[in-house]
Each structure stands twice: as structure tokens, then as C-alpha cells.
Amino acid sequence: MTATQTTSYDADQLQRRLREHLLLNFTDMSGFKSDDVPVFVRGEGCHVIDARGRRFIDGLSGLFCTNLGHSYGAEVGEAGARQLADLVYTPTWHLAHPAAIELAERIADRAPAGMDHVFFTSSGSEAVESAWKLARQYHLANGEGLRRKAIARRSSYHGTTLGALSFTAYTEARIPFEPLAVPTHHVSATNAYRHPQGGDEAAFCAALLAEIEDVIEFEGPQTIGMLIAEPVQNSGGCFTPPPGYWPGLRALCDKYGILLVADEVITGFGRVGHWFAAERYDVVPDMITFAKGVTAAHAPLGGVVVHGKVAEPFQAGRTTYMHGLTWGGNPLSTAIGLKVLEILEREDVFTRVREQEPAIRQRLETLLELPLAGDVRGAGHFWALELVKDKATRETFSEDEADWLLGDVLSGRLAERGLLCRLDDRGDPVIQLSPPLIADLDLIDQIVDILGDALVHAGERFAAR
Ligand SMILES: Cc1ncc(COP(=O)(O)O)c(C=O)c1O
């Protein structure tokens, strides 16, 4: 389907100039020898339109961030323009400005009880590194300087800058940069589909927590500074926690003096129907890292919500946070964050996400009758479909088969049918969906229809291989 352009672009020229000058993130250019690199020029509601006028469903919300879709740019832009007319920039080093103060207050008001301070960054990776530095300095101020190690989870993604990469468990992204800054032990993710006790939630939860306690005891509890985990883990495919898991993490961290960090760079600001997923999973962490949804992708902004307990040594002047970022809490991004929070509340977006969740699950589960569809999991507007070779045994694909299936078969078919989503084979292969929070059930039906067609097509191709 084509759409009218507001600004016209020469698609061929864009391709040439891109290849001459633009280095892309995580992109194997050999995959684009004869094909276009997708170039998008416009957004409309839950759709984006490429330079050749083709319309796609923004089924991943960009990168889990266009939570309000593409309809509110002009309104948010006006708030940004007003801020720039008033004050272009002032740092949040030794001084401040109203938008940062007000946004910090509003976020703290919506965070779990006692989480009353906010440190701003401009990205999720910086938020994760800022949390680690807060943890280190908190422990140093309390005379516990041995706490130099962290615990994170297998196949997790917490960012790519050198500090955050220590916690990220994406092996290929880590290897070129080792040794990494923070010694980190990676424990099992909440992957019920692949865990021997995954069918029994209580036993599964107990096994996961026992594994962590074992690691803590082995490493030496007095050497561990923080445990970082996503409430619903993205990489690997939307691993939701079994009941009791987050309260269990809280209890373990309290027992051993470890700070608990919920990385809510994706789940924060409504992705699973709440301001923070911590509320949904019944935990008050020591820190919450956030980014993406706080501005719904209208400007770069991230940060850390900090519990009063962790903020105390810094607030009391017992230590000084030895960390700062020029753009952290800048006026433009924080003014945009304030406007986005206003829209999220005005449009009652999270209620709709919570209300739609059962229907989204039910529609996605209809795909389990089709070839290759092994498991559906997720929450809110955040879902994954795991692909398997044999549904009865849950046998997964070899690396070659997964590359072929995702790269040569499914990606082309989904693009032809106009769906942007993620095909991820960093762990067992999954299709990931994360539609804008404003997406309605009609759009979900369209997505499910496209996925169904692609699975049937892929099943036939695989059988004939
Ligand atoms: C859970 C999580 N943490 C951290 C990051 C890093 O954020 P950024 O890419 O903004 O640095 C991401 C990015 O996707 C993420 O999903």
C-alpha cells in the first residue's frame, strides 16, 4: 500500500548516501547487497511509511519506544518549542531548571513507595551504568567497598556501553570488548518453556531463587553490589516472572545486603500496563532504570529512580555522586517527558493496555495451532512467539536453520505483508511484538493475521527444505 508524502525524498539517492556516510547500529551490511536498507520517512498512528511510500505496522514500537505511536508529534513538539523559547539549556550539575524538577517529582510520585529521587540520563545504557555507580558509591559510603560484583541474568540485554555491557549477556556483543568493567555472574532467566520445572510455577520459582542464593554464597555475599533484572525480560523473548519471583529477589537482596535494580527501560511507562512493572510484580526495588517510554521516543531521555535508602548517603552529604552527563535531564527532553506523561494520563493509555491484555493473549494463542509456533508469552503490549522445529518435543532449530528461517523466509514475508517486528535468534528463535500502547484490537487482529500467513508459509518452506 502506498501513502502520500508530506516531504518528497529520492529513495535511490537516500540508499546511496546512506551507504556512503551512515554507520548503522548492529547491522550486517552483507545482508543488504542487493536489497534496500529500510528508510522510513513518516509516521501515522501505529504505522510508518518508507521512502518508497510503503506502509508498515510499527509492530515493535520502533525499538519498544514509540509508545504513543506517531500521532502526537506535533503536540509534543509544541511543548518542546515552548521550552526552547524559554530556556535552551542549563545543566543539572550544581544547578537545575523547572522541567527537570517537575518531571523528577512526577516520576517519583508514580514510582513504588519510598522511591523518591530521580537521576536523569539520556539513554538506557547510561541509566544502567548510573545505577551501578550509585550502587558502588552507596556501598563505599557504608564501609562495604568489597561489593564490586554484580548478578544479572542469561540472555539479558542491559545496553552496550562498556559498563552496561558487563551486565548484558549477549555473548557476541561482549567478546570484542572483554575484559568488561564489572565482574558479573549471569544466572538463569525466567524461561519457563525451557526449564525442567517450568510447568510448576512454585517449583520453578524456588529453583530460580535457589540458584541465585547458591551463586551469592559461592561468590561471597560481601562482594556483591547489585542484582539487575528486567521484570519481563526482552531478550530470549518476553520471559515473565513466576508468581513470587520478585518478592523472592527482594528477600534475597535484603538478606545479603545487595541492591536490587529493576531494569525497566522497556517495561517502564506503561508497556505492561503500569507506570512501572515493579507494581505489577509486587516489589519495591532499590533502583529502577528507565528510558524509552518516558518520552515515548519523542526525545532521548533515561534515568534511575532511586529509593530513599540509596539516596541517603548522597543527600546527607556523606558522599558525592562522582558522575554526570551534559544531556542528563536537559530542558528539552524533560519538557517533552512532562508532556508525554500528561498525554498518557489524559488518554488513560495504561487502562486500555491492561484491559486488552487477555484478548491479545487469546488472539496470539490461536497461532499455536500453526506450524513452528511453540510458545506464546508476554504481558501488556509486550509479547513473544517462540518458534520450534518439533512442537511435541520442543526441539529448537540449528543455527543454520534459524538463520535461514528468520533471515531468508520470515523477514521477507513479514515485510511483504507490511509488519515490522523483531525476529531474534540470539537465544532460541522468537518473533517479538511490542505494538504502540495506543494500538487497538483491530490492529492486533491484522498483526495476528500477518503472522499466521507467515507461519504457514515458513512451515511449508521448512518442510520442503
Ligand atoms: C532492558 C534494557 N536496558 C537497557 C537498554 C539500553 O538502552 P539504550 O539503547 O537506550 O542505551 C535497553 C535497550 O533496548 C534495554 O532493553
The ligand as an SDF file (V2000), in Angstrom:
LIG
                    3D

 16 16  0  0  0  0  0  0  0  0999 V2000
   16.2270   -3.5400   29.3350 C   0  0  0  0  0  0  0  0  0  0  0  0
   17.1510   -2.5990   28.6350 C   0  0  0  0  0  0  0  0  0  0  0  0
   18.1000   -1.9570   29.3260 N   0  0  0  0  0  0  0  0  0  0  0  0
   18.9420   -1.0980   28.7350 C   0  0  0  0  0  0  0  0  0  0  0  0
   18.8790   -0.8360   27.3870 C   0  0  0  0  0  0  0  0  0  0  0  0
   19.8160    0.1250   26.7420 C   0  0  0  0  0  0  0  0  0  0  0  0
   19.1410    1.2700   26.3540 O   0  0  0  0  0  0  0  0  0  0  0  0
   19.7580    2.2620   25.2540 P   0  0  0  0  0  0  0  0  0  0  0  0
   19.7260    1.5580   23.9530 O   0  0  0  0  0  0  0  0  0  0  0  0
   18.8440    3.4620   25.3220 O   0  0  0  0  0  0  0  0  0  0  0  0
   21.1380    2.5910   25.7030 O   0  0  0  0  0  0  0  0  0  0  0  0
   17.8890   -1.4750   26.6290 C   0  0  0  0  0  0  0  0  0  0  0  0
   17.7670   -1.2040   25.1840 C   0  0  0  0  0  0  0  0  0  0  0  0
   16.9820   -1.7760   24.4720 O   0  0  0  0  0  0  0  0  0  0  0  0
   17.0060   -2.3850   27.2580 C   0  0  0  0  0  0  0  0  0  0  0  0
   16.0650   -3.0430   26.5620 O   0  0  0  0  0  0  0  0  0  0  0  0
  1  2  1  0
  2  3  1  0
  2 15  2  0
  3  4  2  0
  4  5  1  0
  5  6  1  0
  5 12  2  0
  6  7  1  0
  7  8  1  0
  8  9  2  0
  8 10  1  0
  8 11  1  0
 12 13  1  0
 12 15  1  0
 13 14  2  0
 15 16  1  0
M  END
$$$$
